Every structure is written in structure tokens, then in C-alpha cells.
Amino acid sequence: MANRQSYKEVFLGDRVRCLLLSVFLSSCTVQLVSPYDEVIDSGLYDFNKAFLQFMAETQQNIPSSEASYANSAGFYNLWQATIDTLVQRAQASDPKGSCPGAKLTGEAMQDIGAIALPKGTSRARAQPYQAGSCTAILIMNIQRQLADTACFHQAMYGETSAKCEAIGFSRSVAESLEKTQVSAKRALLEEIRTAVTASVTAAMTFELAKKQSSG
């Protein structure tokens, strides 16, 4: 499992970096890239550090109540609000921005539902290619992934909500995931960790490229 995940993480990271480089270069030509934003860069770094620690603790402590969604709601509430704010900041700094590689960038990001939901489960929400600057789109990918991670976390403990049911985490799915072996839950959490951190790395890489080009 460790070798497979390591290969997968490297592959995803390289694919995303290549896509972002091509997007960045084409965007520079037509002046579609918003300026480097230290607040966004710092916010992504802080989220990544907190998310890695949180996932490690969750993997270690499941299936105890210590790692339950109920005991983790504060983490999700804090960081969902933080990521939402970063999306708003990116949109406000470049309200008319566009991203020439939006579709390619979206396809490079993993859908958490595809990882966490049992095979055969219908996925109500498609991943949209939203309008906006490349920075905003990259952070919106993280926004969706974090929301899906919260739904999976609930489902691991047999819980769901109206919002989660709307994107495929039904009551029956939650009951099924609750009965899943602990080793399988930890493997799924590791795949989710890899997917989310790859998206954060992509967003931070894009901000760093902007910083270096402006310097």
C-alpha cells in the first residue's frame, strides 16, 4: 500500500505541475494571471499542515470515538470557513479573471467521491468547470474535496446529513462504510489525504510561480 500510494502521489503531483506550468505560461502571454497573494499562499500552507496532522491522527485513532466526526466537527468548521474565505479573496482580487486550462486543471484533481463512495453508488454532483481565475478554481477544488472528506468522515461512523446525501453519501452508504474493516478505512483515508494534498500543492505551486515571475 505504501509503495502504491507513493507512486500515485508523485504521479499526480507531476501531472498537476505540468498542467499548471502550461496554464501559467499561456496565461502570462495574454495577461490572465492574478498577482501573487501572500495571504492565499500562507493560508494554503497553514491548511496543508493542519490537514496532514488531522488525517494522521484520524487514521491512528479510528474506530474510537476520539476520531469520530462529532469530535472533529470543529476542524472542518474552521478550515471550511478558511478555504471559503480564500476562494472569496481570489475571486475579489480578480473578479473578471479566467483560466485557459480550467477543464484540464479540473480533470487533474481527484474526486473524493470516486475514492470514498462504494462502487456502484450514484454520484449526484458532477465536478463543474467553474469560471474564474486559475487561483480561484484551484482553491475551489480544495473546497469541494474538503466538503467531501467531511461527508466521508461522517459515513465512516454511520452518519450522514442532507448535504452529504445530496452528493451520494446516503444512509445506506453510511451504514455500509461503517461496517467496512478498519484497515480499509485507513487505506481510503490515505487515498483522500493524497488527493487533497496534491490539490493544495498545485495551488501553492501556482502561487509560487507567480511570486517568482514577479520578482
C-alpha positions, 0 to 999 in steps of 0.5 A: 500500500505504501509503495502504491500510494507513493507512486500515485502521489508523485504521479499526480503531483507531476501531472498537476505541475505540468498542467499548471506550468502550461496554464501559467505560461499561456496565461502570462502571454495574454495577461490572465494571471492574478498577482501573487497573494501572500495571504492565499499562499500562507493560508494554503500552507497553514491548511496543508499542515493542519490537514496532514496532522488531522488525517494522521491522527484520524487514521491512528485513532479510528474506530474510537470515538476520539476520531469520530466526526462529532469530535472533529466537527470543529476542524472542518468548521474552521478550515471550511470557513478558511478555504471559503474565505480564500476562494472569496479573496481570489475571486475579489482580487480578480473578479473578471479573471479566467483560466485557459486550462480550467477543464484540464486543471479540473480533470487533474484533481481527484474526486473524493467521491470516486475514492470514498463512495462504494462502487456502484453508488450514484454520484449526484454532483458532477465536478463543474468547470467553474469560471474564474481565475486559475487561483480561484478554481484551484482553491475551489477544488480544495473546497469541494474535496474538503466538503467531501472528506467531511461527508466521508468522515461522517459515513465512516461512523454511520452518519450522514446529513442532507448535504452529504446525501445530496452528493451520494453519501446516503444512509445506506452508504453510511451504514455500509462504510461503517461496517467496512474493516478498519484497515480499509478505512485507513487505506481510503483515508490515505487515498483522500489525504493524497488527493487533497494534498496534491490539490493544495500543492498545485495551488501553492505551486501556482502561487509560487510561480507567480511570486517568482515571475514577479520578482 
